[in-house]
Amino acid sequence: MDNRKKWIIVAVIVTILVVSIIFIRFPASLGSIVVPDDYSSIQTAIDHAFAGQTIYVKTGIYTEQYITVNKPLSLIGENPNNTILVGINYEKYSPPYVIQISADNVKVSGFTIMNGSLGGIRVETIGSNTQPSGCVIYGNNIVNNNNDGVSTYDGKALTISDNNISNNSGYGIYDSSSQSVISNNYIAENGVFGIIVDSSSGVSVNHNIIERNGNEQSSGEQGGIVLRWFGNFDVYTNNITDNIGDGVQFSEGCSNSIVHNNNIENNKVGIDLFNFAITNNSENIGIGLDNKVYENNLSNYQNAFIQTSFAYGNISTITYAIGNGTDVVSWDNGSIGNYWSDYNDNGTYAIDQNNIDYHPLTRQVDVSVKAPTLTPLPTGISITAPLLLLIVAIVVGIVSLLLFRRHRKTNKEK
């Protein structure tokens, strides 16, 4: 037996072994797993999936206690309106979140996510110094959860886009992940603020409808958007309307951020410079610098409010207040200011002696924002590692067969 024939036989045997191992190890379809066809529960499908795979969930109501995604994969619902994930609230052991994401590059799309006892989706790896990055939350209804609709912790490069995030008892979105994008969402009727951006940098909030957030029965801080620690943040082309509290609040420690080209209308307060004093504030703890507000439409019960004191718990009004709010804000960009509904078309627009728009606009800015259309991400076919191995094995098998046939033909000719 010559070397070529030996090689062909070995290649054929290896091909058979590789294909057999792949199909034994990965019994579901290699491009995607289908729930409930391949596995009856979403968590079981996740546990058996490999990195990069797509899990496609058919329409239905899935009452799973706590879905944990701990590997990079795509979790795609068939239809966001009738592929429903319901957190089970047991009397003693309520699940904290409907979905917990604790891996990089996870995509969640096409679901209604509801009834989480601490929230709808949480992006956090508990007990780790490295938090998820590159995750996408797209095209979902995230509604009727206790506490927050979506919350993120210290990750980066997250995308929260084209979702309906409504009727959650806390924040619609609590984002503390840097270099993230919050865009094209409908965020309404959440109990505190629609969005809080906190302890992060490089966050873009754009093209969202943020309306009717806050609670009439609450006396605490509430409204559309709150910005705090640390910036830079870019808030633009949003409808921030009809919120019970503030449209936009500059809270403690927000720096180098801009709020521009937004409709900020029919809120109790359009823009609030919150006042948060720590001891006597001699170190300027919590003071934010170099923020700009320009080219917005401001038409509210009170267009801007600069807090000069703040009642904290049972303590009487703090006497260490800055007198100019927590953060320093420029109310124009040097040449363009804002449209103020109560501007008298004469000179500058003064909020107080320290806060002046030197270039107020006499006409409204054209800002158009459309409500998102909820559609899940396309599933496609994932070229994952096992699938790639299968393709390689098939190619090796075909090449081996061709070589074998060629070898036989050569021998016959001899």
C-alpha positions, 0 to 999 in steps of 0.5 A: 500500500503506497503512502497516498492510499494510506493518507486517503484512508486515514483522511476518510476515517478522520472525517467520519470521526469528526462528523460523528463527534459533532452530531453527538455533541451538538444534536440541535441544528448547527446554525441555531437552536429552536425553542421549544422544538430542540429544548423545552426551556430557554435556559436549557437551550442556553446551557447547551448552546455554544459561543456565537450560536443563535437561539430562536424562540417561537411565540408563546408564554415562557414562565421561567424563573431566571434566565441567565445568559453566560456566553456570547449568543443571540437570543431572538424571539419570533415576535416581540408582542407574543413571545413573552418571558414572564418572571415567576414571583415565588413567595419565598424566592422571587427571581431578581431579573427576567434575564441576567446577561453576564457575557460579552456580545450577547444579543436579546431581541424580539420579546416581551419581558415582564414581571421581574421582581428587581427588573426586566434585564440586568447586564452584570457579571456578579462578583467580577471586575470585568463586566459585559461589553458589546451587548445589544438589547433591541426590539423588545417590550420591556414592561411591568417590571418591579424596579428598572426595565433595563439596568447595566453595571460598569460595562462598555459598548452596549446598545439599547435600541428600538425598545418599548420600555414602559410601566416599570416601577423604577427607572426605564433604563439605568445605564452605568456602562461607558461608550454605550448608545441608547437610541430609538426607544419609546420610554414612558410611564416608568415610576422614577426617571425614564433614563438615568446615566450614571458613573460612566462616560461616552454615552449617547442618548438620541432619538428616543421618545421619553414621556410621562415618566414619574409618579404623581404620588411621589415627592422624590426626584423624577422625570425624563433624564438624569445625568450624573457622574461623570460624563461626557454624555451627548443627549440629542434629538429626543422628545422629552415631554409630559414628564411629571418632574424634570425633563432633564436633570443635571445631577451631581458630578456631570461634566463635559456633557451636551444637551442639544436639539431636543424637544423638552416640553410640557414637563414640570421643569424643563432643565433642573440643576440639582443641588447635592451638597457633601459636608461643606463642599470645600473640595467641590465634591460632586460639582460638574463642569463644562456642560452645554445646553443649546438648540433645544425647544423649551416649553414647560411649566418652568423652563429651568430651575437652579436649586439653591437648597435641598431637603435631605431626609429628616434633616432641615434644608442643607445650608451648604448649598452651592447656590448655582446648582450642582453642575456648571452649565453654559446655556448656549454654544457661543453662537446658538442658544435655546428656544424659550417659550417665555422669552420676550424677544429682547436681548439675553434670557436670564434664568438667574444671575449666574445662568444666562442664555446669551443667544436665545432663539426666536423660533423653534428648532426643527426636531423630529423623532419617530416612535420605534417599530418593534421587529426582532433582529434577523436570525441569519445562519451563524457560522459557528465553530462546530459548523465550521468544523463540519464544513471543513470535515465535509470538504476533507471528505470530498477531497479524499473521495476525489483523490481516492477515485483519481488514484483508482483510475490511475492504477487501472490505466497502469 
